[in-house]
Structures are given as structure tokens and as C-alpha cells.
Amino acid sequence: MDRRSSKIFSKIIGIGSYMPEFRLTNSRLEELVDTSDEWIVKRTGIRERRIAMGKATWEMGLAAAQAALADAGLPGEDLDLILVSTVTPDSLTPAVSCVLQDKLGASHAAALDLNAACSGFVYASDVADSYIRAGKAKHVLVVSTERLSGITDYTDRSTCVLFGDGAGAVVYTASEEPCGILSTYMRAEGSLGQSLFAGALPSEPDPLTGDRTIPSNYRFLKMAGSDVFRFTATAVPESIDNALSRAGLEAGDIDWFVLHQANLRILKMVTDRYGLDPEKVYVNIDRFGNTSSASIPLCLAEMKEKGLLKPGQTIVASGFGGGLTYGAIVIKL
Ligand code: UT7
């Protein structure tokens, strides 16, 4: 599929983020569970993560969306579509996107939430791109907002050291310039879904275990970390290779690799696999931990703030995680 056959491109015109102020440090986690700063840093690269402390998922998403719209210089009423990726919606209905549609005064916008877990931002960007290239939308807001602290079990050392809260947002607009999203590649491996699980509506009997009693930790994230880690070793290069080849590019043509921040070792694996200058692989997992789908737009917002993003540069962004899902997009600024 040659995605460059359409004359319309989805160009990024605004980026924003919101990070809660409260920092949960490794030393604080040492007081909660049997862990150590040394283990966490060595095995994950994480030093601290932010915690929403009472802020709702929609509130973080709204702040990120407002920042992205301000950056774009676009009023909410000009939006045609609002896509929110989250695994931690405040309610099953209304969707977070509908709450934002109201708060942003986006009176002409359709709104829907999308759950592709940690791949949510790249999946939502792919949907945004499809609407724009089909001529169904001119301006699309993608918001990835996650309050993982709400589904984290702070007695489980294998997960509680990993996750944090935050939100990032991007505004895409239809453009005839040959820039913006150049290619996308999305996949899922549902057969591995149970390796990263968080319950929603309990059913009787529990379809996973056959048990009739729903455990009190049903809603908490449970992860077979090493299984997911193994999956990333093939899924991440597969998504990057295919997105690059669909864009007619090679790794050497890319200015920035912006990957889901799940583990510093995964970022290093990609750096080695493509023989990259480590400076080209953006890292903020040390300060924010794993924020699921928010992690890629959070990176983009921080890179923009630091003046690292320049017109004409090319980025490959790769997301992977719950589902299991994975995917990559190539974006020219
Ligand atoms: O965002 C979605 C996508 N997520 C990912 O891609 C995550 C992929 N997985 C990972 O990043 C890693 O698997 C983890 C960071 C989750 C775990 O690292 P690991 O090197 O795979 O550790 P492990 O689960 O194999 O555990 C190794 C040891 C175990 O002890 P034994 O059995 O060897 O005695 C664990 O009990 O480390 C122990 N351990 C800990 N020790 C201290 C697990 N968690 C901790 C901890 N502190 N927090």
C-alpha cells in the first residue's frame, strides 16, 4: 500500500502536553514494596514518574489539548474530529473525547475514544490520517491521556515501579505540502493479550480463570513483563521497518526515533539494531516512567519545547503494548 498516492497530507500544526506535579521517586517506592533504586534504574531506566493526585483523565487531556490548540493557533470550533486514546477513561460513557468536545467548544467535531493501550497514539494518528486523506476532516485533534496510577497495584513490585500519569496532544491538519504523516503500519497480536491485562466489567464466571469470585485486584494492571519484552524485540523493528519502507525511507534518513517509553533497554535495543547515534533516540522514561499511549506525544511536546524539532526533519514513532498491539508512523515536520 503506497500511502503517498493521495495529494492530501496530515501535517502536525500543534503539540501540547500536561504533566502532573507530584513526583513518585524510586526511593518512595522502596518504602512501599521490596525493591531498590538500583534494580529499577538498571532494569528499566526509570528514576521517577508523575502521579495525577486527584486530577481526572479528562482534566489532564483537556490541559494537553488546550496547549496543542494554542500551539496551532486553532480554536476548538474549527475541529472536525477529536480522538482520545486512553486505557483509563473516567467513565465508560460519556467517552473522554466527548467531555473534551464540550470543554473545548468543538461544536462541529465528532468525538470518539480509542483503546490500543500503549500503541494508542500511533493508532489514533493513523485514524486521523485516514479521515484527513479521505477528505472527511480538515482538522483532527489526537489526545493521549492516561491515569495509570488508578489501575496500578502499589503492592505489586513487578508493575508499580513502571507506570506514571500524563497527557499529550497533537493537532493534525489537511495540507497539500508533502509533509506530515508519510506512512503508517499497525498490527495486533491478540493471542498474547493476557500477558498485559487489566479487568473492566467483571463477568460471572470470570472468563479467564473460570472462577466465580472476582478478585479485588481485577482492575489492576498485571503484566508478564519478560513475555512482553520478548514480543517487543520483534514487533518494534517490524513496525519501524514497514513504516520506513512504506515511506520509501531508510533508518539513516530519520532525524528522530520517538518510541513508546516502556523500558530504556528497549530503546537501547532499537539504537543497536539500526546502528543509531543514541542522540537520535529520544528518552524521557527516566523522569516520567511508562505513561502508556501518552508517552510518544509527551516526548514530542518536550522535544518541541527544547527546540529540537525543526521543519523538514523526519521522525519515526513506534508504539507497542497492551492488546498486544504495535505500530509505527513516519512523520515529516
Ligand atoms: O507499556 C507496555 C509495554 N511494556 C513493555 O514493553 C514492558 C516490557 N517488559 C519489561 O520492561 C521488563 O520485563 C520489566 C522491567 C517489566 C521486568 O524486567 P525483567 O528484567 O524482565 O525482570 P523479570 O520480570 O524477569 O524479573 C527478574 C527478577 C525476578 O526475581 P527472580 O525470580 O529472578 O528472583 C523478579 O521477582 O527481578 C525481580 N523483580 C524485582 N526486583 C526488585 C521484579 N520486579 C522487581 C522490582 N524490584 N521492582
Residues whose N, C-alpha, C, O or C-beta is under 5 A from the ligand:
A	BS01	UT7	D34 T35 S36 W39 R43 T44 C118 R157 S158 V161 G225 S226 V228 F229 T232 A262 N263 N290 F320 G321 G322
